[in-house]
Amino acid sequence: MQSESKAGFRVLVVDDEIALGKNVCAYLEAQEFTTVYADRLDMALNLLEQDLDLDLVITDIYLGSDTEKAGGHIVCDAASRRSPPLPVILLTGKPTMDAALEGLRGDASDFLTKPVNLALLHKRALQAIEGRKLKLELMELTEVNRVLSGILPKAIEAKDPTTGGHSDRVVSYADNLGRRMGVSAEDRKELRLAAQLHDVGKIGIPESILCKEGPLTKQERQVIEEHPGIGYSILEPMVHLPRVRQWVYEHHERWDGKGYPQGLKGDQVALPGRILILAEVFDALATARSYKKAWSKDKIADFFVEEAGHHFDPDLSHIVGEGVRAHGADFFRQEPEAGEPGGKPAQAQLF
């Protein structure tokens, strides 16, 4: 049975207690839902295999079934195989902990007991649908970010071949240093994206300046210094990841406030942003560019020690300077030692 009502969310209701199933449908339709009803397991599975536009499934757990698995759980499995998966609310008149756990271990999003409180069911239905919507938006955002982080750095490298691989290396350096400094996994995820996109603004800089051999003039330097602002503008659509955009904007700031474009000072730039600043400079020093040869590890180490508290966060600068002097670029690929930032804690003394 299929009931068409006012425009709204579309729900498949599955229950072999026909009176209850129709009652649920009638209540949801009064709340501007559209319902599709099935009173048998095979009918529900057939509907799920069709190309129906559904937002949610509400199903009884103990549908008639010849299998060892409860019918509602079979419906739940079928809903999870849809693309994208459908949320499922399980109903039962025989509540048991095992039934609840089985459903929640699978792909069910909620579990309610009979007799059904229809107002509560309506509330949970809206929550499940909203949760699915947010998941889909996150999936779309993740895919957009994946495409952006893959395409934009390649566009920059195509314009300035001397920076080939720069963004990928900065991602690795920033992520490792962030882990050493105790930056959370979630913050490091955004830091990696910012590192991948940090030079996106160079798309707006003339190639004659980007690829120039030898030092830049004062006017050319001013043009180059526009690239963080250009990148900030390019990334304006990333409304869900404001910190990524901000760290891209800040990647040429300095600890002493003499950087650009804002002249921020000290911890006015968040720790992940300060890590990105240092990782970007390290790669610039350690690789050959059109205007310079690659620096030796000792020269790089000396630079970071000298610039602690000036260009860079002093703690970060000393950690990297000492690490690079001892290990070169391998410092960024090694696991931290016990007692080092990001390392395993020293063995506690037992009493």
C-alpha positions, 0 to 999 in steps of 0.5 A, spaced: 500 500 500 502 506 498 499 513 501 501 520 497 500 526 502 503 533 502 510 534 500 515 532 505 520 526 507 518 519 504 518 513 509 517 506 508 513 503 514 514 495 515 510 491 520 506 485 520 501 488 525 497 491 519 492 496 524 499 498 527 502 499 521 496 503 518 496 507 524 503 509 524 502 511 516 496 515 518 500 519 523 506 520 519 502 523 513 498 528 518 505 530 519 507 532 512 510 525 511 509 521 505 509 513 506 510 507 503 507 501 507 509 493 507 506 488 511 511 482 509 518 481 509 519 479 502 514 485 500 519 490 504 525 487 501 522 488 494 520 495 495 528 497 497 530 494 491 526 498 487 529 505 485 524 509 490 526 515 493 526 514 501 529 518 507 527 513 512 525 506 514 521 504 520 520 496 521 518 491 526 524 487 528 520 480 529 517 480 522 515 473 519 521 470 517 524 463 516 531 465 517 535 465 523 535 472 523 529 477 525 526 480 519 527 487 521 534 486 521 534 483 514 530 489 512 536 493 516 541 490 512 537 491 505 537 499 507 544 499 509 546 496 502 542 502 498 546 508 495 546 512 499 544 508 505 538 509 509 537 510 516 532 505 520 528 505 526 527 498 529 520 497 533 518 491 537 513 489 542 518 484 545 524 488 547 530 484 549 537 487 550 540 482 545 535 485 540 537 492 541 544 490 541 543 486 534 540 492 531 545 497 533 551 493 532 548 493 525 546 499 521 539 501 525 539 508 527 534 507 533 530 502 537 523 503 540 518 499 544 511 498 542 506 500 544 509 506 540 509 513 542 507 516 535 509 523 537 516 520 540 516 516 533 515 522 529 521 526 533 526 520 532 524 520 525 526 527 524 532 526 528 534 520 523 533 523 517 537 530 519 543 525 521 543 522 514 542 529 511 548 531 515 552 525 513 551 526 506 553 533 506 560 531 510 561 525 504 560 531 499 564 535 503 570 530 503 569 529 496 570 536 494 576 537 499 579 531 496 578 533 489 581 540 491 587 538 495 589 534 489 587 538 483 589 545 486 597 544 488 598 540 481 595 547 478 600 551 482 606 546 480 604 546 473 605 554 473 611 553 477 615 547 476 621 548 480 616 547 486 614 540 484 612 536 490 612 542 495 605 541 497 605 534 498 612 534 502 609 540 507 603 536 508 608 530 511 612 535 515 606 539 518 602 532 520 609 529 523 610 535 527 603 536 529 603 529 532 609 530 536 606 537 539 600 533 541 595 536 536 589 532 535 587 527 530 581 532 528 586 538 528 591 534 524 586 532 518 585 540 517 592 542 518 594 537 512 588 540 508 591 547 509 598 544 508 596 541 501 592 548 499 597 553 502 600 556 496 593 556 492 594 563 491 600 563 487 595 561 481 594 569 481 601 571 481 605 572 474 609 566 472 615 571 470 615 572 478 614 565 480 619 562 476 624 568 476 632 566 477 635 570 482 633 575 487 626 579 486 625 586 486 621 590 491 615 591 487 616 583 485 616 581 492 610 585 494 606 582 488 608 575 491 606 577 498 599 578 495 598 570 494 596 568 501 590 573 500 589 571 493 588 564 496 584 566 502 579 569 497 579 562 492 578 558 498 572 562 500 567 557 498 570 552 504 565 555 509 565 548 513 572 549 514 574 556 516 580 554 520 583 551 513 582 557 510 585 561 516 591 557 516 592 558 509 592 566 509 597 566 515 602 561 513 607 567 512 606 570 518 612 571 523 612 570 531 615 577 532 609 580 528 614 582 522 610 577 517 605 578 512 599 579 510 596 581 517 603 582 521 600 577 527 604 576 533 606 570 537 600 565 539 595 570 535 596 564 530 594 558 532 599 552 533 597 548 527 598 555 523 605 556 526 606 548 525 605 550 517 609 556 517 615 552 519 614 546 515 613 550 509 619 554 510 623 548 512 621 545 505 623 551 501 630 551 504 631 544 503 630 543 496 633 547 490 629 553 487 630 557 481 633 562 485 637 558 490 640 551 491 638 546 497 641 548 504 645 543 508 642 540 514 647 544 518 645 550 515 638 549 516 639 547 523 643 553 525 637 558 521 632 555 525 636 556 532 637 563 530 630 564 528 627 561 534 622 567 537 623 571 531 621 568 525 618 562 528 615 559 535 621 558 539 619 551 542 617 549 535 624 552 532 628 549 537 625 542 536 626 542 529 633 545 529 635 540 533 632 534 530 634 536 523 641 537 525 641 530 528 637 526 522 636 531 517 629 531 513 628 524 516 627 527 523 620 528 520 619 521 518 621 518 525 617 516 531 618 521 536 623 518 542 620 517 549 620 523 553 620 527 546 614 531 544 609 526 541 613 521 544 611 515 548 611 517 555 617 514 560 616 508 563 612 510 570 616 507 576 613 502 580 612 502 588 
